[in-house]
């Protein structure tokens, strides 16, 4: 597939055609600027459009202009498939009257971390989710706070039957969770979640979110990313997906929470352990030997936490013990194994989870010396990785 840059005049006409507040011209007029642009090319250009509407005056204007544009040219609504909204009532209001038949990904972000009232998830969220429930396949909630678990439960129950991806990052529960009981009956049609990410939540919050989540269907789960969950309900969630789970990512926080697996994961192909302390390597290897589906496993990535000058004493002994346990497993040759050192300092400007940073060659050589990694066909040494906030 080739990639080319469109002339700026053409880009301007496309933007004007979508958001122009006045009478709209057909996108076919763009052919005057570029003869290659035809009506049949519109869907190709717009099929992956990402619409981000932030909590600014410009965001308020975009929502109103877009609503007016869609009323004039309804066919444009089918081009919007990825929508990121700020959870501001005035921002979300115009979208309550929009028909977006091809919307697949809905992301909800906070208004401002400094304004707790706006940071708090408002009832409009449930309305928006319910409005697009028949089409959305993926829901992402990032840095949101709920008054209590019942608010979160109502949101979960608003998911449509086609939701397959669910990402929860930095979720907060303001009310008490110790005596929470489900207030709603299970959904008539339970969405079959295939990809679940529960990341960067406080341990207590992460564990209490699991109970409402169990109203969803995880028997077809293929990818799970967790960062600090080890409660019995979470283990049962894992058990429900043990025959289908292909990718599992855990962190040091999961080990500290006491995560253990007493059942195999026979379909597992990729195992990632991130931000792991060197001292935890033996227990990590023990968990892997007890549970991993080694017949299907072909990729292991272990990222060790590098604390610079504070490299723990006896690190060599921990690495050697990990190596001995791993080499004793009855596993076929792996395709890819990654070993890396993590600098725990975060880069707030990076939102993809990992970023490169400087490392010590001496430590890299130490890891390579003690971790031949099961004679993998390809050894991918991730020199240094760091976790983002």
Phi, psi and omega in degrees: 000126180269153180236131179226158178268128178283148175302145182300324179299322179292317178300317180299319181291325178296313180298317179298323182293330182275314190249002183300126183284342181267189181301131188268139174269155177295146178297346178296338179296341178296341179296338177294333179270318179224114183297341181285344183274117179231171181299324181293340180275349184299314183296325179294318182289323189258358190292339178245029184298135176249118181254114179250123181238107183267172183274067178226172176299324178295321178297319177298320181291320181299316180300315181293317181292321180295319179300317178294321181295319181291331178289331179277317181233082185300334184295340179293336183296333181287348180277343185272112182241343184227113186238124175246119185240142168280139185277058176251127184308318181290328177291318186281337187305311182300332184284346179290340180254006182268146173254107180244083190291341182252012181295127182242325185238124178240119179243134180241125185239160180287160176285304179199132182293338182278346181248098188296324181298321179277335178293332182288133178299131182254164184302338181298333179302310180299323179295316180296315179299316180294326182297320184256018187297335184282347184238328189293139178253338186222134178235129178236125176243124187230122176055061178235149177241139177247145181300321178201177182292335179295324175296316178295320179299317179298323178295313180300319181288349177274355180294142175279172185290348185263357180295124180239337181242131179225121180237121179240119182226129179054054177266139181236144174242120186279322184277177179291147181238359188292326184244029183289139175227145180301131181257347183243146176291158179302147179301146179298319176241111183274123177300138178268099182282126180254338180224121181232129176234120179237096197228143173058031173260152174300147186305314181297320180292315180304317182288324181284339177289336185298319185300309175298325181296334182293352174286349176270168182261116180250016182287352178242017182295131179244340181220131180224127175240122182226152185217070176115027180249130179209012183288162180304322180296324178291320178297322177293325175298316177298318181297322180296334183253011189297333182274350183240342186295124182250337182222127181230127176240124176234171179226177176303325181297327176294318179295319179295330179282353177091026180296124175225150180236120182258014181220152182283159173241079191294339182266358187296130179248328184230128178235125181236126175242115188248147174061039186273132173286145181301322182297339183270358183301315179300317179292326176297314179297322178298318178296321180295319181292332181279329195236332190290143177279083192291343178291331182255346185294128178229352180223126174236132175230116178243119180251114183272146180278122181257111181259031175062235183293345182268029177304123190300149172294155179062022179300320180300320180295319179294318179297318181294318179297318177299316180298317181295318179296315183294321180289344178274357182279142179281071184243145173290171179299134181275154177281309184223132173227128179246135173233131182217167175249135182254132168267116187290353178292133187263150174252107185293347181272356182251128182243012181264007174098331184217151177209147180285147177207164184299156180214169180264124179299326180298318180291323178299315179296324179298314180296315181296324182295319186263357182231075175293348171057057165060030178055046181299148179296327179221121179260111178258107181268110177279100191308310179206135175229152176223149181270138177276164180291000000 
